[in-house]
Amino acid sequence: ADVNIYKRFCWFFIFFYLFFNFFLLNIIGMDFELFNLDEDDDLLSTACLVATQDHLAAPQHTQVLENIEAEIVLPQLQCSGEDSTHAQFASDSFVKCGFMLNRPEQTWREVSGEQILTELEFGVEQMCGHGNVNYLFGTACMNIQHLWASIRQPLNAGEGHINNPQRRQQVTYLFYWLLQYTSEEQWPLLRPNLESLRLLINRLTEADTWKLVYFANSCKGNECKAASYHMLHGALEWKLLDLCVLYKYELRTPVEQLVGNVKSNKTFVSQLKRLFDDLVICSLYFYDKKRPAELLYCSPFPCTCIKECWLYLQLALEKWSLTILAVADEKITFWQIFNERMANLKTKMDKFSLTSLSLAEFSNWLLHALVRLFGFRSNGHFVGPTHTRALTDTAENVDALEKCTQQFLNCTPSEEQTRVFICLLMPTLLEWWRPRVSIPTMLWEHFHKRLNTSFYVSGSAPSNLAVACASGKAYVERYCALLTRDESTTDANLCSYTLFILLMGKNLKRLLATAATRHQAQKLLGRIYTKFSAQKFLALNETGIHHLIELFLALALCGDFEDLAPKLSAKLLCISLDKIPAVRQIAIAKGHMALLILYAERRCDISEYVSKLLQQLAAINNDLCVSKVLADSLLEIFMHADDFRRGEHLLIDAWLPNYMQACTPVEQDRSLEALHLIFGKLQRNETIIESNSALFKALNAHILPFVMQQFASGYSQWLPQLAADFCTHACTVPDTQTFQKLFGCFIDAPVVCRQSLPQFLNKVLQTERAALIEPNVVLHVWLKSLVQLTAVNEDVAQLTRYVVKLQEFALMTDNLNADELMQAKEPLCVFIASVGKHYDTCVAMNQQRRFRIADNLNAYLRDFDKWLQADLKLEKAEVAFRFYSFLAIVIYNCVHIVYTKSKVSCFFHVVMTRFVLPTNVQMGKAPDVKLAQLIHKIWPVLVQGIGRLNFKADPYINKTLTDLIQKWTPHFKISPNAKLVARPFISCLQSDNNELSLFVFEKLTSLFLATQRRQADPNACLVITIFQEVVESIEASNNHSADTLILRLETFMKATSLLMLEHIMMVDEVVPSRALLLDLFRRIVKSATYQRSDALQALLAEHLRLLTKKHLAYYTFFFFELLQRLAQFTPTTILQVMDFLLAEVCVVEQKRGAGEDNRIRGCLQKLQQTLQGGRC
């Protein structure tokens, strides 16, 4: 009962499918006789019964997808997603398996025989009998129609029914059975059914269907369940297998059986063309979704399986014998059919919304990808353009690409489209096919009319505009890099014209590579040359000149340079500089320099070219901007000049110093570096000197005067180097006298850049000419550099290392340890101190050495007054301080050397008159604040240095010391900090020269504390403030002995107290200085140093006695007022002089002769009362 129920269910299912099938066929206008069961009912019933019994025995559903042996599987299209350049074919693909290509179809006979079709589990043995065959083909048709219907509207197959992958595979396996288990006797029976199946597949895979499924790729491969995926891959699979079946049973049949059988041939060809059409349509729909720029990076194959179908067709048409289909003994090729189908597509442009432009663009895109397929082996491995298949004549489709290119150019494409089109052309023409001139010529015909166009894509970055390179070198570097770049990495951001130039240049290089194609290169060059005339050259704008330079550089870099260079340079020279605007002059000059760089790189003579170019430059008065372009390329040209015998010296002409005089420092540096390169090459190759007199004349005539002038006023790092080059090379200074003269010009130059002098000297000292340089010159520059720069400066340190090795250095410093000098923070101080010490220690028997030391030091210090800028305000503060410190150090350590009595040119006198006591200071004018600060710092050192001379006996020295005190003290009020202001005088008092200290403070007191008409000097308060700080410093000195402090205070009081007391006595009470001095005396007498010393107290008492004797008679009231004030804080001192005072009172009264003077007695009595009150 269960079996009968199941049989009824099976029949019901079959009839349901029949009804559904006829319904669909009526919709699409088909009428298939799928089943004819009149004579095979019993057989079919038996098949159903067997299937049912097997099903009951094994209640699991039969699986159509079986696990088969890994090494032999049935080929099928196994998708890996959207195609890319590096996508691999599946291992069970038709190409990888070599299906009917490398391996016969019988290889898979056993595997295909193991498959079971339909739910009735038909095996391959059931492929006999009209009913069975009809049933199998009918089921296949229903599976196909089910997939077709599912892509429009998903169908619910119901539980237990086969799915989309199984439907596809059942149709595929049926084709494998037809291919591998059909005998020639069975073929007539099967052909009608196959034709019906083919007709159904063809009808269901029209353009509308492809539009729905062309994109149905999946990285899951055949595990994907989507109906669109299996419809796409199944249809391609079936059509490929159908071609294999037709090839096996109709085309491989012996010729005598095919005579008159035209229909079979036509069927094969028709199906082949239809498959081409289907593949093209899939790519066409894919193209519609792409923007032009995307075509460069996207494959035209929507998935890897479509690419596999294309490759399989290529391989099949190469390997299958299709001679019977050939016309006029010409073998049918892949490109022949492809071109025919593309021509057919051209008749259907409206149907696919194509224009002539889009069709050409699509054709180029597709052809570019198909050409690359010729790089695959028959096993699916990619080799590339060197593969044997790619090198055959049939691998090229030149005519079609030429027509496509011409059609594209005729349609006025946009700049973006043109870029993409050329980018796609380049690999095909430059890597895959043999070199030809037709397409480059077409492109030249298109572009030569548009040289003045910028080829700018609207909306792109402004940097992508076709703008000129910065220099000739930049042009050469840019196009060398572009022309050596792989075609697969072409940058679509380059403008279309540049891409064309690259294409043409590389193509020209390939044409010239073989003798067989060299004549075509000349043909291409001829087509280029004919488009230019003098009128057209002058009509070029800046962009046009840029494009012309691009063209010429590509030709020069890729062509035969020796042949092309004269022609190219002549054509560039046709654009005369004086006939075009300034902007174009600069543009064309860059082209000239780019060509000259190539001349230099290839060791070609440039004499004629440079001469003509400089003539044009002179015609525009050596225009600065054009000269800059020439100068920027000098370094590159000279770098490639090995012997300077090919006209390079002509570039060194009057235009070059004129340009360097006016250009920016950076630009000047580059030109100077290029000139130094000449000397470097001369030094390395002495043989050049003998035959380059013209070069040396040019250097001496045009460059040396400029270097001499700029060495003094310029800042370039290359000026010292070039100065040393001119001094040290025999080509420019052949004898010693000439060297000394030229060297002296540089070494004595008043340089603005102080770094230049030590740099220059160091470079000369490193050459053979070092022996010709006097040691005193080296030491002179060294001292000057130590003053103007610093010891840590690299060039100064290098010079120091050289100086310490000189014999004269040891003579001057009594063999001073070199390490001591090198490690010193200030080598200048160490050296000057050592020289002064050595000079002082030389005894009378070494008087000759003393003279030599003095002469040498004065030689080192020559022209020292030029070491600082005349206007101190313009000088750096650091340099000014170092210079003034240097002056003070020399005078302090070597005053006996640098001072010569009655010699106005000696160092000492120049220092005083020019730097320390200039005229404006001598006249009492206020000096610059910076100068006042500097003198304030060095004043004690200067004074102590001068103090080592006989300042008491030498009127000049005495006056100089006095002026230092009188002229500068009023200007030392540089800070509100009194201690800072008084520092020079404190330092002076703390020195060991008591006589000098006494002199200084005596002068201070006498000059600034003298009174006139009971009024103080304007600077009295300043001096008193200084005295207060001096007294405070004595008390604050904890590091000195009491005797030292007493001695200092005694020196101070000897020099000042008498005049200070007199100042207090003589000025009005309202004068501020009076109170300040009283306060000062109060500090002195209250200080511990004063109180410890009886001598100091006696000194003050003695000064009071002197005042008594001097002023009691004439300034009685003022005198007693002073004593009254002093008695308030130092009554003991007043008591010490009371006896002397009383005696002097009597003397005064006696001289007056009037007896007791009531006025004096009254003041005396008042003083006595004050003293008595002080005791209480």
Summary of the structure (lengths in Angstrom):
residues: 1176
radius of gyration: 55.8
end to end distance: 156.6
largest distance: 189.1
contacts: 3741
relative contact order: 0.03
helix: 70%
strand: 1%
